[in-house]
Amino acid sequence: MMKKQLIMEKALELFAEQGFEATSVQQITEHCGISKGAFYLSFKSKDELILALIDNFMMQITSDIDCSVRNTNDDGELLYNFYYATFNAFHKHSDFVKIIIKEQTQSFNKELIFKIHYYNRLIEGIILSMIERLYGEEVKYIKYDLIYCIKGFMNTYSELFLFYNLPLDLNKLSQSLVEKTTILARYTTVPFISQELIQMFKEPMEEEVTKEQILELAEEKIGEIEESIEKESLILLKQHLLEPTLSRAIVKGLLENIRNHSQCKWISYLLRRYFEF
């Protein structure tokens, strides 16, 4: 395991127990069995480590949801797959989700809050594309209300198994929320959130990720991954990014090869968007 990854995993254990503020770099290094010097070779500060953890977590959640939506060809299954992927991801990373929810209400770190808002905006974009695909012009005036209703379902129902330890039946939960969302889409007639209102309280998004940044990230991941079908696929995708020679069917297959690898989820998400899959 790479030292940076070890630090992130061990720090997460401490953050889950104590929270961000109460956990010191000294405690993290002792828990990892490394020196402070080794820590600072990987991270400039505890805040940088926290941001790296949030990046890693939000990248995985966003890419899982986006992949579920993009890979669902049957519109009748789209909402179900969206909710199932969402709550499965929350459940899989439940310890860190609890930390994020808690720290959002206590932290005054502007960069931390910005990170969370940035990925939140990406997820809103995925939801909007799903709504427009499913309902089209029928929800022209209420689509932004629907985004916030769906986000409300995501947040509220996740609390049931995150904080109350209720048994999680992903199938039943997803079916239930599909029914609720469909009713709202069909029968809501009084819109509250307009596009103009959305623009008033949204912060500017970071600039779109460039081809050069994707290439740099791909090179980094190729260096980190051991020899495997995922590494070979990523090498081919990088070459195709530099000089497009592969068919869309082959590119889609290569993306499918890397999408479930823990270190490739974000690069997979970026490549899917770049190649418009």
C-alpha positions in Angstrom: 0.0 0.0 0.0 1.3 3.5 -0.9 2.2 5.7 2.1 -0.3 8.4 1.1 -3.1 5.9 0.9 -2.1 4.4 4.3 -2.2 7.8 5.9 -5.6 8.5 4.5 -7.0 5.2 5.7 -5.6 5.4 9.2 -6.6 9.0 9.5 -10.1 8.2 8.5 -10.3 5.7 11.4 -9.3 8.5 13.9 -11.6 11.1 12.3 -14.5 8.7 12.6 -13.8 8.3 16.3 -12.8 11.8 17.3 -13.8 14.2 14.5 -11.5 16.5 12.5 -10.8 19.1 15.1 -9.8 16.7 17.9 -7.5 14.6 15.9 -3.9 15.9 15.7 -1.1 15.1 13.2 0.8 13.5 16.0 -2.0 11.1 16.6 -2.3 10.3 12.9 1.5 9.5 12.6 1.4 7.3 15.7 -1.6 5.5 14.4 0.2 5.0 11.1 3.5 4.1 12.6 5.4 6.8 10.7 7.3 9.9 11.5 5.9 13.4 11.2 8.5 14.0 8.4 7.0 11.1 6.4 3.5 12.6 6.9 4.6 16.0 5.6 6.1 14.4 2.5 2.6 13.4 1.6 0.5 16.2 3.0 1.5 19.8 3.8 -1.0 19.9 6.7 -4.0 18.2 8.4 -6.3 20.4 6.4 -4.8 19.2 3.1 -5.3 15.6 4.3 -8.9 16.3 5.1 -9.5 17.9 1.7 -7.8 14.8 0.0 -10.2 12.5 1.9 -13.2 14.6 0.9 -12.0 14.6 -2.7 -11.6 10.9 -2.7 -15.0 10.2 -1.1 -16.9 12.7 -3.2 -15.2 11.5 -6.4 -16.3 7.9 -5.7 -19.9 8.9 -4.8 -20.2 11.2 -7.9 -18.7 8.7 -10.3 -20.9 5.9 -9.0 -24.1 7.9 -9.4 -23.0 9.3 -12.8 -22.1 5.8 -14.1 -25.4 4.3 -13.0 -27.3 7.0 -14.8 -25.2 7.0 -18.0 -25.2 3.1 -18.2 -29.0 2.7 -17.8 -30.5 2.4 -21.3 -34.0 1.6 -20.0 -35.8 4.7 -18.8 -38.1 2.6 -16.7 -35.1 1.5 -14.6 -33.3 4.9 -14.5 -34.8 6.3 -11.3 -34.5 3.0 -9.5 -30.8 2.5 -10.5 -30.1 6.1 -9.5 -31.5 5.7 -6.0 -30.0 2.2 -5.6 -26.5 3.5 -6.6 -26.8 6.5 -4.3 -27.8 4.7 -1.1 -25.4 1.8 -1.8 -22.6 4.3 -2.0 -23.7 6.0 1.2 -23.9 2.7 2.9 -20.5 1.6 1.7 -18.9 4.8 3.0 -21.2 5.3 6.0 -18.4 6.1 8.4 -17.2 9.0 6.3 -20.7 10.2 5.4 -21.4 10.6 9.2 -18.2 12.7 9.5 -19.1 14.9 6.6 -22.6 15.6 7.8 -21.3 16.4 11.3 -18.4 18.6 10.1 -20.5 20.6 7.7 -22.4 22.1 10.6 -19.3 22.8 12.7 -16.5 23.6 10.3 -15.6 27.2 9.3 -13.0 26.0 6.8 -14.1 27.8 3.6 -12.1 25.4 1.4 -13.8 22.4 3.0 -17.2 23.9 2.5 -16.4 24.8 -1.1 -15.3 21.3 -1.9 -18.6 19.9 -0.6 -20.6 22.5 -2.6 -18.6 21.8 -5.7 -19.4 18.1 -5.8 -22.9 18.8 -4.7 -23.3 20.9 -7.9 -22.0 18.0 -10.0 -24.6 15.7 -8.4 -27.3 18.3 -9.1 -26.2 18.3 -12.7 -26.6 14.5 -12.9 -30.0 14.7 -11.4 -31.1 17.4 -13.8 -30.0 15.4 -16.8 -32.0 12.4 -15.5 -35.1 14.5 -14.9 -34.9 16.1 -18.4 -34.4 12.6 -19.9 -37.3 11.1 -18.1 -39.9 13.9 -18.2 -38.8 16.4 -20.8 -41.1 19.4 -21.4 -43.6 18.1 -18.9 -41.5 19.3 -16.0 -40.1 22.4 -17.7 -41.3 24.7 -14.9 -40.8 22.4 -11.9 -37.5 20.6 -12.7 -35.5 22.6 -10.3 -38.0 21.9 -7.5 -37.7 18.2 -8.4 -33.9 18.4 -8.0 -34.3 19.6 -4.5 -37.0 17.1 -3.7 -34.7 14.2 -4.9 -31.8 15.6 -2.9 -34.1 15.9 0.1 -35.0 12.2 -0.3 -31.3 11.3 -0.5 -30.4 13.3 2.6 -33.3 12.4 4.8 -33.5 8.7 4.0 -29.8 8.2 4.4 -30.1 9.4 8.0 -32.3 6.4 8.8 -29.6 3.9 8.4 -26.6 6.2 9.2 -27.8 7.4 12.6 -30.7 5.1 13.6 -29.2 1.8 12.6 -32.4 0.7 10.8 -32.0 -2.3 8.5 -31.4 -1.2 4.9 -33.4 -2.8 2.2 -32.0 -1.1 -0.8 -34.5 -2.7 -3.2 -37.5 -1.6 -1.2 -36.1 1.9 -0.5 -35.3 2.5 -4.2 -38.8 1.3 -5.3 -40.5 3.5 -2.7 -38.5 6.6 -3.7 -39.2 6.0 -7.4 -42.9 6.0 -6.6 -42.7 9.2 -4.6 -40.6 11.0 -7.3 -42.9 9.9 -10.1 -45.9 11.3 -8.2 -44.2 14.6 -7.6 -43.2 14.9 -11.3 -46.7 14.2 -12.5 -48.8 16.2 -10.1 -46.7 19.2 -8.9 -48.2 22.3 -10.4 -46.8 25.2 -8.3 -43.1 25.8 -9.0 -41.0 27.6 -6.4 -37.4 27.4 -7.6 -36.8 29.1 -11.0 -33.6 29.1 -13.0 -33.1 32.8 -12.0 -33.3 31.8 -8.4 -30.8 29.0 -8.9 -28.3 31.5 -10.3 -28.7 33.9 -7.4 -27.4 31.5 -4.8 -25.0 29.3 -6.7 -21.3 29.9 -6.3 -19.2 29.9 -9.5 -18.2 26.4 -10.6 -14.5 25.6 -11.0 -13.4 25.7 -14.6 -14.1 22.5 -16.6 -11.4 20.0 -16.4 -9.1 20.2 -19.4 -7.8 17.5 -21.6 -4.3 18.2 -20.3 -5.5 17.7 -16.7 -7.1 14.4 -17.6 -3.9 13.2 -19.2 -1.9 14.2 -16.1 -4.3 12.4 -13.9 -4.3 9.3 -16.2 -0.5 9.2 -16.1 -0.5 9.5 -12.3 -3.0 6.6 -12.0 -1.0 4.4 -14.4 2.0 4.9 -12.2 0.0 3.9 -9.1 -1.8 0.8 -10.3 -0.2 -2.6 -10.4 -0.2 -4.6 -13.6 -3.8 -5.5 -14.4 -6.5 -5.3 -17.0 -7.4 -1.9 -15.5 -3.9 -0.6 -16.0 -3.8 -1.8 -19.6 -7.2 -0.3 -20.3 -6.1 3.1 -18.8 -3.0 3.1 -20.9 -5.1 2.5 -24.1 -7.5 5.2 -23.1 -4.7 7.7 -22.5 -3.3 6.9 -25.9 -6.8 7.4 -27.5 -7.0 10.7 -25.7 -3.7 11.8 -27.3 -4.5 10.3 -30.8 -8.1 9.0 -31.3 -8.0 5.7 -33.2 -10.4 3.5 -31.3 -14.0 2.9 -32.0 -16.7 4.1 -29.6 -17.5 0.5 -28.8 -13.9 -0.3 -27.8 -13.6 3.0 -25.7 -16.9 2.1 -23.9 -15.5 -1.4 -23.1 -12.2 0.1 -21.8 -14.1 2.5 -19.6 -16.2 -0.4 -18.3 -12.9 -2.2 -17.4 -11.7 0.6 -15.1 -14.9 2.0 -13.7 -15.0 -0.2 -10.6 -11.4 0.0 -9.7 -11.1 2.0 -6.4 -8.3 4.2 -7.8 -9.9 4.8 -11.2 -13.4 6.0 -10.4 -12.7 9.7 -10.9 -10.6 9.3 -14.0 -13.3 7.0 -15.4 -15.9 9.7 -14.6 -13.8 12.4 -16.3 -13.2 10.3 -19.4 -16.9 9.4 -19.7 -17.7 13.1 -19.7 -14.9 13.9 -22.1 -15.8 11.2 -24.6 -19.6 11.9 -24.0 -20.7 8.5 -22.9 
